[in-house]
Amino acid sequence: MLDIYNHPMRLYADPSRVVVRPFHIAWQRNGSAPSRTERLVGEVLAMSAQETRAQLETVLKDFEARHWQTRRVFMTRYDEIETVLGLDGSTISDEKRQLIGAYFCHEYSYAAAALMNPSAVPHFDQTGMPDGSLRILMSLRAVGEGHISSVAFREGIITDENELVLAPEPPFATAADAIGEEDEAPEGEVTVFRHRDSTLSGTVIFPITQAQSKGLEDMRLVHFTHDDGTSEWLGTYTAYNGSMIQSELLRTRDFRAFDLVPMTGSAARNKGMGLFPRKVNGQYMMIGRQDGENLFLIKSDTLTHWDEGELLLKPVYPWELVQIGNCGPPIEIDQGWLLLTHGVGAMRKYAIGAVLLDKDDPSRVIGRTREPILAAANEDREGYVPNVVYSCGALRHGDRIFIPYGVADSSVAFAFVTIEALLAAM
């Protein structure tokens, strides 16, 4: 393998990272009888002031130290219930409103099972960065109770000396959430918002729609530049509902509001789509694996509709004979488009390689690594899914590539490699 620097830092699953989530029961009705929501609210309203205070104190004793502004969270949740039931909050005490809110919340450990499959892009705020340093942000796939995947974020700084420093996680995480009524999960496009007082490193995006109900998986972030010079951050990811998958697109310009947009077209029925960071020859382009085995170049006139593409790469070398896929969006370098790939070989062992595509005609393959640049080895083979290394997106910093990658679906590792070394290995 080529000379690659593996940074000693690792990120691991952490069951102590919990958030307060809405507990949805409004749609569980029993004929013409009061709904469970109405019954539950009625029970709290019937409590005496003394009993209400005692019950609320018990809840706060258990949870107030584990979450950020817990009382405000309960009040916000109450406001949503009030809207649904048409309550007159002016006649209800603060303690009763907080207790009602608490009954419609639950605690969720969003990264208890696994933390994996990161992607990295330049941070939207480069203020104060010295020469040789770049502020970055990463998306990570966090897996919690019920094997449900969500999107977490981490911010940090890398340097041209292979240094990496991550911003500390805040003590409390908060969920980005849609603003809407208490109802069944919506269909189609939805917008979620980061809490106004939450850092990005403390923000988690959970499934919202029915199509996403069992997970938001393997986001591939890219800093996309439009023809008019404006830019936004886009992320392709897999929405999973327990039986079906579809590709969707996250769109944001400020990491405060996030549009989660289903994509259409035959190619959007598959997972693992990596978007080029700009148009090429007047078209949007993706790298995808439409047949589960080979890589295709897909073109479109819009960002949200993708049909069949043209075959780009087939498995060739022993370490990738089972299948190949992309490890994130193509990276523009002077020599062309650098595409990191993953291959699956004997015993379902994953490895990461690289391909160079022509800058003006990405359907033309200029070079390809014969051997992996990263592969599961030694202690990195052990984990929730053994023998896997997998990245959802690297980035260029100066003369090198920074590669965050998942290890055995159990942790996240980091590597640096020079562009010169990568090209020499092709």
N, C-alpha and C positions, 0 to 999 in steps of 0.2 A: 504494500500500500504506500501511497505517497506521504510526504511529511505533513502531518496535520497536528495542530495543537489542541489537545483536549483540556478544557478548563476544569479545575477541580470542583467548581460549584455544582451542586445538584439541587433540584427541587423535588419534593416528595408529596404524596397524598397526605392530607392532614385532617383527621376527623374533627378537630377542634374548630375548624373554620365553618361557622354556622351563620345562617341568615334567617330572618323572620320572613315567612312566605304567607300569602293569603291562603286560607283554608276554605275552599269553595264547596258549599253544600246547597246553594239556593235552588238548583234545578232538581233536587231530589224530593219530589212532591208525592203526596199520597192522595190521589183523586181530588175531591173538593175540600179535603181537610187542610188546615193551615200547613204551610211548608215547614220544613225543619228550621229554616231561618226564622220564620215568624214565631214558631214555638220557642226556640232558644232565646230570642230577644224578649219574648213575653215572660219567660222564667226570670231573666235578670231584672226586668222592670218590676216584677212582683216582689223582689227581695227588699227587705228593710234596709235602711241606710247603714245600719250596723253590720248586717251580714254582707252587704256589698263591699264595705270597706275591708272586712276581714278576708273575703275571697280575693279582692284585688291585691291586698298586701301579701297573700300567699303566692300569687302569680309573680309579683314583682320580686319577692325574695328569691324565687327560683330562677328568674330570667333577666332581671334588670341589669345585672353585672355582666351578662353575656352578650348584650346587644347595645347598639348605639341609639340613644334617645328613644328608649323603649316606650315610654308613655306617649310620645308624639306618634310613634308607629301605631299604637293602639287607637289613638284618636283619629288618625288618618283612615285606618281601616273602618272605624265606626262611621265616619263620614260617607264611605262607600255604601255601607249597609243602610244608612239613613236615606240615601238617595233611592235605593232599590225599594224600600218599604214605605217611603213617604212619611217618615217619622218627623215629629216636631222636636228637634234637639234642644230648643230653648226651655222645654219643660223637663228635661232629663239632666240629672246631675253629672258633673265631670267624672266622678268615680264610676257611675253606671255606664257612661259612654266608653270609658277606658276598658271596663270589664267586658262589655259587649264586643269591643274591638278585639280583645284578647281571645274570646271564644271563636273568632273567625280568622285566627292566625295559627301558624305552627312553625316549629323550628326545623330547619333542614340543613344537614351536613353535606355541602355541595361537592366536597372533594374527599370524601371518606374512603372511596374505593380506589380511585386512580387519578393521577394528574399526568397528562401526556400530550403529544402531538402539537407542539407549539408552532406558531409562525411569527415572524418579526418584520417590522417596518420602521422607517424613521419616525420618531415622535413628532407630533404636530407643533411642539414648542421647543425650539433650539436656542432659546435665549440664554446667553451667558456661557455657551459651550466654547471651550478653548480649542485652538487648532489641534487636530488629531483626535478629537473626541466627538462622539455622536450620541445624542439622547435617543433611545429606542423605546418602542412599546411592543409587547408580545401578547398575542392571544393564546390561550391554553384550553385544552379540553379537560374539564373537570368532571369526574364521574362520582355520583353520590348514591343515595338509597334508591333501590329499584333499578340500578344500572342506568339511571337517567343522566345524560350528558348535558352540560351547560357550558357557557363560554366565560372564562375568567381572564383577567388582564394583569400584566406586570409591566412596570416601567423600570428603566435602567439606563446605564451609560456604558458604551464600549469605547475602546481607544485603539489607535493603530499599533499598540504594543501588546495586543491580545489580552487586554484587561477588561473585566466585566464587573460592574457594581450594580446591584439591583436596589431600587428604592424599597424601603421597608414596607411590608404590608401593614395597613392600619389595624388596630386591635379588633375593629368591628367591620364586617363586610355588609354591603347592602345590595339589594336586588334592583336592577333596572326593571321598570314595569310599565305596562301600558296604562293609560288613563281611560277608564271605561266603566261600564256597569257590571255588577255582579251577575254573571251569566255563564253559559257554557262557553268553552274556548271558541274564539272567533275563527273565521275562515279567511284565507287570502292575506293580503299585505297588512302589516301592523307596525306601529311605531312605538318603541319603548324609550324611556328616558332615564338617564343617570340621575340619582338623587342630587339635588343642588349642593349638598354639603359633603358629598362622598368623593374621594379620590378615585381615579381610574383603577389603581391597583387594588382598591377595595370594592370594585363593582363586578357583579355577576349578571349575565344575561341568561335567563331561564327560558325553556319552551313556553310559548304563549298560545299558538294556534293548534288546532286539532292535528294538522300534518306534522307538527313538531313535538307532539305530546310525549314521546319517549326519548327525545334527545335532539340537541343541536351538536353535530359532530364534525370535527376536523376542519375548522375554519382556516382558509388560506387568505390571509390579508395581503393587500397590495395598495401602495400609494399610487393612485391613478391620476394621470395628467390628461385633461381634455384638450381638444383642438384649440380652444380659446385661451389656453394657459392656466385656467382654473384647475383645481385639484380636489379630490376627495379620497377618502379611504374606503375601499371596497373589500368585502370578504365573501368568498364563495364557501358554502358549507352544506352539509347533508342534513336535511330534516327527516326524522324517522318517527313513525307513529306506532311502531310495534309490529307492523307487517309490511309496510311499503316505505320506500325512500323517494325523495325528490331533492334536486339541487335548488338552493335558494341563495339570495344575495343580500348581504348586509351593506348598507350605505350610510356613511356619516361624513360630515365636514368638520365637526367640532368635538366628537366623542361625548356629547351631551345627549343628543337625540340619535337614535339608531333606527333606520327603516329596515325591516325584515321583509324581503320581497320574493315571493315564489317566482321561479323562472319557468318558462314554457318551452315547448319544442321537444323533439325526440331525444336530444342529447341530455336534457335536464332530468331524464329518468334515472341517470347514473350518478355516481358519487365521484369525488376527487377531481373536480374541475379547477384548473389554475389559469387565472386571467392575466394576459399580458398587461403591463403597466401603462400602455398607451395604444392608440390605434396604429395599425401597420397597413400601409397602402390604403388608407381610408376606411378600414374595417376593424371592428373589435375582433380579438382572437383569444381563443382558449386552448389549453392542452387538456385533453380528457381521455379516459379509458372507457370507450363506449361498449366494448365487447367483453370486459372483464379480464383481458389478456394483453392487449396491445395499446399503444398510445396513438392518439389521433390529434390532428390539428383542425380546430373547429372555427369557423368564421361566421360573423353576424353583423347586421346593420344596426342592431340594438343591443343593449346590455342585458336584456331580460328574456330574449328568445334565442334558443340555440338548437339547430337541427344537426343532421349527420355531418361528420367531417371527413377528412381524407387521412388515410393511414400514414403515420409518421414513423413509428418505431415498432419493431417486433423484438421479442426476446431473442438474444443471440448467444450470450455467454452463460456458462454453467450456473453462475450465482443469480441469474434472473430468468431461468428457463420456464418456471411456472407462470409468472406474469410480471409485467412491469407497470409502473404508474409514475405520476409526477410527485415531487416533494415540494410542491408550491409553485407560485407563479414564476415564469422566466425572468431572469435578471439581465438587464441591459449592460453590456460591457463594450469596450472599444471594438473587440473582435467579432461581436455578434450577440446572440441571445444565449446566455448560460442557463441551462435547465438541469436542476438536480432531479434525479430519478430514484425510485426504489425498485429493487428487484427481489423476487422470491425464488429461492433455490430449493435444493434437497432438504428434507425435514422441515419444510416451511420456515427456513431461516431467511430473514430479511437483511438486505444490505442497501447502501446508498451509493449511487454512481452519479456521473455527470455527462451531459451532452452539450455540444455547441451547435446552435442553429444560425443560419445566415440572417443577418440583420434586415435585409430588404426582402428576403424570401424565406420565411421561417420553415417552409416545407422542405428546405434543403438542409440536410445534416452535414455539418462540416467535420465534426470530430465526436468521439465517444470513448469513455474510459473502458478499458478492457477488464480492469479489476475494480472492485468497490473502493470507494474512498473512506467509507465507514461501514463496519459490520459488527454484529453482536459477537462479543468475545468475553471469555472469563466471567467475572461477576455480572457483567452487563447482560448475560444470557438469561439470568434468573428474574422472575417477576410474574405478574398477573397473566401476561401472555408471553411465554419465553421466546428467546431468539429473535426479537424484533427491535430494529431501530427504524425510526420513522419521523420525518420532518414535514411540516405543512408550509414551510416558507423560510428561506434564508434571505439575507440582505447583503449588499455590497457596501463596504466602508473603505474608501481609498483603494489600496492595491490588494485587498483581501476580502474574503467572504466569511461572514459570521453565520454559523449554522446552529440554531437550537434544534434539538431532536429528542423525541421520546424514546425511552429505553424500556423494553419489555412491558409496555403499557402500564408502567409503574412509577416512573420518575422522568425528569427532564434534565438533559445534559446539554453542554455547549462546546462548540468547537470553532476554531479559526483555521483557515487555509488560504494561502495566497493564490491569486488568480493565475500567476505564472506557473505555480506548481500544478494547478488543475489542468491547464492547457497542455503542459508538458506530459501529463499522464494520458493524453488522448492519442 
